[in-house]
Amino acid sequence: MAPGAAAISAARLSGRRNIEVIHPYFIQNSFLSLVSGSVALAVSYYAFRYRKVTGSSFLRLLSVGFMLLGVGLLAQGSIYLLAEFNVGRFANREALVYGATGVYLVLQSAAYLLIGTGYTIRVQRGQPSDGNGAAAAVVVAQATPLLFGTLVLDVGELVILVLVSFVVFQGIMAYSEQKNRLSLYVLLAFALIALSHLGELLASLLGSGDLYLLGGVAQLTGFCLLLFFVNRSGRVGSA
């Protein structure tokens, strides 16, 4: 089989698997992505709005990261709905879903890398970050689809789970030192986001639509907590 034909077959296989996992709640997951994307953009907007009030570099990177997440989720949810109702009469819905999911995984990797970097700087009290390491991590995340083929979805989720778990660890450190409600909100939010990615990874491995839906709900809850955190930070004047 020619390399191009093999790549197409791999995309079809991965896309079909993804559709099978989320199909029991396909429409619900699509609308959940749209709602989560809207909340993510709200987090981005308020983080951008309050970054000067608080003087927080974390809010600046949080704004950029959640802008990527919001745009990615809105695009993914829209494409899922187009594929479900076959708007445009797509010849290969599986490849379309695979492509949308793969692109969103790359956006998530970049977003959580930015957020993790910002949170680390905040927790470590302004110590300089390793820019080369951050750039290398972005390259690795973007090269994942080429390196792993049909495993891109599962490997991508695993990469994101590791990145979010790193943010959770930083959140634990921040809360153990400051012990205030704002630090607790951030910790709980990213703990829920980490659980959502764990649920989606297990859903893919076990073929469970229920776990996929629960992962989406956990992510939305985490985003809402972060939105509350950003608004609260703006009112008290420090993040």
Beta strands, then each sheet from edge to edge (+ up, - down):
end
